[in-house]
Amino acid sequence: MGNVLASPHVSWRRRRKAFALPNPGSFDELHKSCKDVFPLQMEGVKVIINRPLSSHFQVSHTVHMSTAGLSCYHFNAKYIGDEQPSPLENFPVLIGDLDSNGSLNAQIQYLFTDRIRSKAVFQTHHSKFLTWQIDGEYRGDNYTGTLTLGNPDIINQSVILVSHFLQSITPRLVLGGELVYHQRLGEEGAILTLAGKYSAPDWVATLNIGYGGAHASYYHKANEQIQVGVEFEANTRLRETSFAFGYHLNVPKANMVFKGSVDSSWCVGGVLEKKLPPLPITLALGAFMNHWKNKFHCGFNIMVG
């Protein structure tokens, strides 16, 4: 019995659907698997209280007491809608974060159709307007195209335009690029960056390379408990290179997660997170040491809810 799909009676649309390539996702998420392995730096004492008001609306209060910088209070409000194009996404999303210094960070994500989505970001600093940008993204069956407009100023004739495109070549290989155009005070220029990503069952390799430099990352999942990541960055304009290694250790029986990292500047750090069931409390302790600059800082977080 021959292959059914090879039969001349099978339509072209059916053959194409059987061998359909997946959507590559967003350009900004190319290195996400590797970056999630690295710990986020902590400093001082931070208390976070999350309070859900309904199935769609939740608020959080954050008090950050720092010895290196300014201590502040953050109020965060988030609204999540009912539209769910995928199990990990919901639309629309409205997020607002206001601190005690008067700085605001607001974000709006909206799904126009199953293929078209948009995001707008607004930022102020000490009650003064800082930046804003808006982007539109189109997700085809096996490709994604994005156009971002940042800080347009007609009076000063300045603008930043960013265009992204990703195409699935095979079920595991994704190729694409980024084009950044900027104009300000009579000066203008463009930078082209090419990108590629290869995803295997247990590892992911990603490379961005262009006139400004290169960014490569490698993520490997050894098992359900251990994950590692390696990052390499080179900046041709600043003539700087950096290398970093991170690892993620999950101990589900102890409700504990540990993330550690070391980089080429001999900055060593780690963060330990511990959940305390049945209480809705998560404790986090982090410490980071930069041997070249002889600087050390640590942090302690308490998350409720």
C-alpha positions as CSV (number, residue, x, y, z in Angstrom):
1,M,0.0,0.0,0.0
2,G,1.5,3.3,-1.1
3,N,1.7,6.6,0.8
4,V,-1.7,8.1,1.0
5,L,-0.3,11.7,0.9
6,A,1.5,10.8,-2.3
7,S,-1.8,9.9,-4.1
8,P,-2.8,12.3,-6.8
9,H,-6.3,12.3,-5.4
10,V,-5.1,14.1,-2.2
11,S,-5.5,17.8,-2.4
12,W,-2.6,20.2,-2.3
13,R,-4.0,21.9,0.8
14,R,-4.2,18.6,2.7
15,R,-0.6,17.8,1.8
16,R,0.6,21.3,2.9
17,K,-1.4,20.9,6.2
18,A,0.2,17.5,6.9
19,F,3.7,18.9,6.6
20,A,2.9,22.3,8.1
21,L,5.8,24.1,9.9
22,P,5.2,25.7,13.3
23,N,5.1,29.4,14.0
24,P,8.5,30.6,15.2
25,G,7.2,33.0,17.8
26,S,8.5,36.5,18.6
27,F,12.0,37.8,17.8
28,D,12.4,39.0,21.4
29,E,12.0,35.5,22.7
30,L,14.8,33.9,20.7
31,H,17.2,33.7,23.7
32,K,14.4,33.2,26.3
33,S,15.2,29.6,27.1
34,C,18.8,30.4,28.0
35,K,18.0,33.7,29.9
36,D,15.4,32.0,32.1
37,V,18.3,29.8,33.6
38,F,20.2,32.8,34.9
39,P,19.3,34.4,38.3
40,L,18.1,37.9,38.6
41,Q,20.3,40.1,40.8
42,M,18.9,41.0,44.2
43,E,19.9,43.8,46.6
44,G,18.4,44.9,49.9
45,V,15.1,43.6,51.3
46,K,12.0,43.4,49.3
47,V,8.4,42.5,50.4
48,I,5.9,41.7,47.7
49,I,2.2,41.2,48.5
50,N,0.0,39.9,45.6
51,R,-3.8,40.2,46.0
52,P,-6.2,38.8,43.4
53,L,-9.4,40.8,43.3
54,S,-11.1,38.7,40.7
55,S,-10.3,36.1,38.0
56,H,-9.2,39.0,35.7
57,F,-7.9,41.7,38.0
58,Q,-5.1,41.6,40.5
59,V,-2.9,44.1,42.4
60,S,0.4,43.9,44.2
61,H,2.3,46.0,46.7
62,T,6.1,46.1,46.8
63,V,8.3,47.7,49.4
64,H,12.0,47.7,48.6
65,M,14.5,48.8,51.2
66,S,18.0,49.3,49.8
67,T,21.4,50.2,51.1
68,A,23.0,50.9,47.7
69,G,20.2,52.9,46.1
70,L,16.9,54.6,46.9
71,S,14.2,52.8,48.9
72,C,10.8,52.9,47.3
73,Y,7.3,51.6,47.1
74,H,5.6,50.1,44.0
75,F,1.9,49.7,43.3
76,N,1.2,47.3,40.4
77,A,-2.2,46.6,38.8
78,K,-2.9,44.0,36.1
79,Y,-5.9,43.1,34.1
80,I,-6.1,39.9,32.0
81,G,-8.9,39.2,29.6
82,D,-10.6,36.1,28.4
83,E,-9.2,35.7,24.8
84,Q,-6.7,32.8,24.8
85,P,-5.0,32.1,21.5
86,S,-2.7,29.6,23.2
87,P,-2.5,27.9,26.7
88,L,0.2,30.4,27.8
89,E,-1.4,33.6,26.5
90,N,-4.4,35.7,27.4
91,F,-5.7,39.0,25.9
92,P,-6.2,41.8,26.4
93,V,-3.6,42.6,29.0
94,L,-3.3,45.9,30.9
95,I,-0.4,46.5,33.3
96,G,0.4,49.6,35.3
97,D,3.3,50.1,37.8
98,L,3.6,53.3,39.8
99,D,6.4,53.9,42.4
100,S,6.7,56.4,45.2
101,N,9.0,58.6,43.1
102,G,6.2,59.3,40.6
103,S,7.6,57.0,37.9
104,L,5.0,55.1,35.8
105,N,5.5,52.1,33.6
106,A,2.3,51.1,31.6
107,Q,1.8,48.4,29.1
108,I,-1.2,47.4,26.9
109,Q,-1.4,44.2,24.9
110,Y,-4.3,43.6,22.5
111,L,-5.3,40.8,20.1
112,F,-7.1,42.2,17.1
113,T,-7.4,38.8,15.3
114,D,-6.0,35.4,15.7
115,R,-2.9,36.5,13.7
116,I,-2.6,40.2,14.5
117,R,-1.6,41.5,17.9
118,S,-0.3,44.8,19.2
119,K,1.6,46.2,22.3
120,A,2.0,49.7,23.6
121,V,4.5,50.7,26.3
122,F,4.7,54.1,28.1
123,Q,7.3,55.2,30.7
124,T,7.7,58.3,32.8
125,H,10.5,59.2,35.2
126,H,10.0,61.4,38.2
127,S,6.7,62.7,36.7
128,K,8.4,63.5,33.4
129,F,7.7,61.8,30.1
130,L,10.5,59.4,29.2
131,T,9.6,57.1,26.3
132,W,6.8,55.3,24.5
133,Q,6.6,52.8,21.8
134,I,4.0,50.8,19.9
135,D,4.4,47.7,17.8
136,G,2.2,45.5,15.6
137,E,2.9,41.8,15.1
138,Y,1.5,39.4,12.4
139,R,1.8,35.7,13.0
140,G,1.4,33.5,10.0
141,D,1.3,29.7,9.8
142,N,5.1,29.5,9.8
143,Y,6.4,33.0,10.0
144,T,6.2,36.2,12.2
145,G,6.6,39.8,11.2
146,T,6.8,42.7,13.6
147,L,7.1,46.5,13.2
148,T,7.9,48.7,16.2
149,L,7.7,52.6,16.3
150,G,9.6,54.2,19.2
151,N,9.8,57.7,20.5
152,P,8.4,59.6,17.4
153,D,9.1,63.3,17.7
154,I,7.9,65.4,14.8
155,I,9.4,68.7,16.1
156,N,12.9,67.4,16.7
157,Q,12.6,65.0,13.7
158,S,13.6,61.9,15.6
159,V,12.2,58.4,15.4
160,I,13.2,54.8,15.9
161,L,11.8,52.0,13.6
162,V,12.5,48.4,14.3
163,S,11.4,45.6,11.9
164,H,11.6,41.8,12.8
165,F,11.0,38.8,10.6
166,L,11.3,35.1,11.5
167,Q,10.6,32.1,9.2
168,S,10.5,28.4,10.1
169,I,12.7,26.6,7.6
170,T,12.2,23.1,9.2
171,P,10.4,22.0,12.3
172,R,13.6,22.7,14.3
173,L,15.3,25.5,12.3
174,V,14.2,29.2,12.4
175,L,15.9,32.0,10.4
176,G,15.2,35.7,10.3
177,G,16.6,39.1,11.0
178,E,16.2,42.5,12.6
179,L,16.5,46.0,10.9
180,V,16.8,49.0,13.2
181,Y,16.5,52.5,11.7
182,H,17.0,55.7,13.8
183,Q,16.9,59.4,13.0
184,R,17.7,62.2,15.4
185,L,19.1,65.8,15.0
186,G,20.0,65.4,11.4
187,E,21.7,62.0,12.0
188,E,20.3,58.8,10.7
189,G,21.5,55.2,10.3
190,A,20.4,51.6,10.0
191,I,21.7,48.3,11.5
192,L,20.9,44.9,10.1
193,T,21.2,41.8,12.3
194,L,20.7,38.2,11.1
195,A,19.4,35.5,13.5
196,G,19.1,31.8,13.6
197,K,17.7,29.3,16.1
198,Y,17.9,25.5,16.2
199,S,15.7,23.6,18.7
200,A,16.4,20.0,19.5
201,P,14.4,18.0,22.1
202,D,16.8,18.7,24.9
203,W,18.7,21.8,23.8
204,V,18.4,25.1,21.9
205,A,21.2,27.0,20.1
206,T,20.6,30.6,19.0
207,L,22.8,33.2,17.2
208,N,22.3,36.9,16.3
209,I,25.1,38.4,14.2
210,G,25.3,41.8,12.5
211,Y,27.3,45.0,12.2
212,G,26.9,45.9,15.9
213,G,28.3,42.5,17.1
214,A,27.1,39.0,17.9
215,H,25.0,37.3,20.6
216,A,25.1,33.6,20.9
217,S,23.4,31.4,23.5
218,Y,23.1,27.7,24.2
219,Y,20.5,26.0,26.5
220,H,20.5,22.4,27.6
221,K,18.0,20.5,29.7
222,A,19.9,17.6,31.3
223,N,16.8,16.3,33.1
224,E,13.7,17.5,35.0
225,Q,15.9,18.9,37.8
226,I,19.0,20.4,36.0
227,Q,19.1,23.0,33.2
228,V,22.2,24.9,32.1
229,G,22.8,27.9,29.8
230,V,25.7,29.6,28.1
231,E,25.8,33.1,26.7
232,F,28.4,35.0,24.6
233,E,28.1,38.6,23.5
234,A,30.5,40.7,21.4
235,N,30.1,44.5,20.8
236,T,32.1,45.8,17.9
237,R,31.4,49.4,18.6
238,L,32.6,49.2,22.3
239,R,35.1,46.5,21.5
240,E,33.9,44.4,24.4
241,T,33.1,40.7,24.8
242,S,31.5,38.9,27.6
243,F,30.8,35.2,28.5
244,A,28.4,33.8,31.1
245,F,27.4,30.4,32.4
246,G,24.2,29.8,34.3
247,Y,22.5,26.8,35.8
248,H,19.0,26.0,37.2
249,L,18.5,23.3,39.9
250,N,14.9,22.3,40.8
251,V,14.2,20.2,43.9
252,P,10.4,19.6,43.8
253,K,10.4,17.4,46.9
254,A,11.8,20.3,48.9
255,N,9.8,23.0,47.1
256,M,13.1,24.7,46.3
257,V,14.8,26.2,43.2
258,F,18.4,27.4,43.0
259,K,19.8,29.5,40.1
260,G,23.5,30.3,39.9
261,S,25.8,32.0,37.4
262,V,29.4,33.0,36.7
263,D,30.7,35.4,33.9
264,S,33.9,36.5,32.3
265,S,34.2,39.5,34.7
266,W,34.4,37.0,37.6
267,C,31.0,38.0,38.9
268,V,29.6,35.0,40.8
269,G,26.1,34.8,42.1
270,G,23.1,32.7,43.0
271,V,19.5,32.9,44.1
272,L,17.7,30.3,46.3
273,E,13.9,30.3,46.3
274,K,11.9,28.3,48.8
275,K,8.1,27.9,48.9
276,L,6.4,27.3,52.2
277,P,3.2,25.3,51.6
278,P,0.4,25.3,52.6
279,L,1.1,29.0,53.2
280,P,1.2,31.2,50.0
281,I,4.6,32.4,50.9
282,T,7.9,32.3,48.9
283,L,11.2,33.2,50.3
284,A,14.2,34.1,48.1
285,L,17.8,34.8,49.2
286,G,20.5,36.0,46.7
287,A,24.1,36.9,46.9
288,F,26.5,38.3,44.1
289,M,30.2,39.0,44.2
290,N,32.2,40.8,41.6
291,H,35.9,39.9,42.2
292,W,37.4,42.4,39.8
293,K,35.5,45.4,41.3
294,N,35.7,43.9,44.8
295,K,31.9,44.5,45.3
296,F,29.5,42.3,47.1
297,H,25.7,42.7,47.5
298,C,23.0,40.4,48.7
299,G,19.2,40.5,48.9
300,F,16.2,38.9,50.6
301,N,12.7,38.7,49.2
302,I,9.4,37.7,50.8
303,M,6.5,37.1,48.4
304,V,3.0,36.6,49.7
305,G,0.3,35.4,47.4
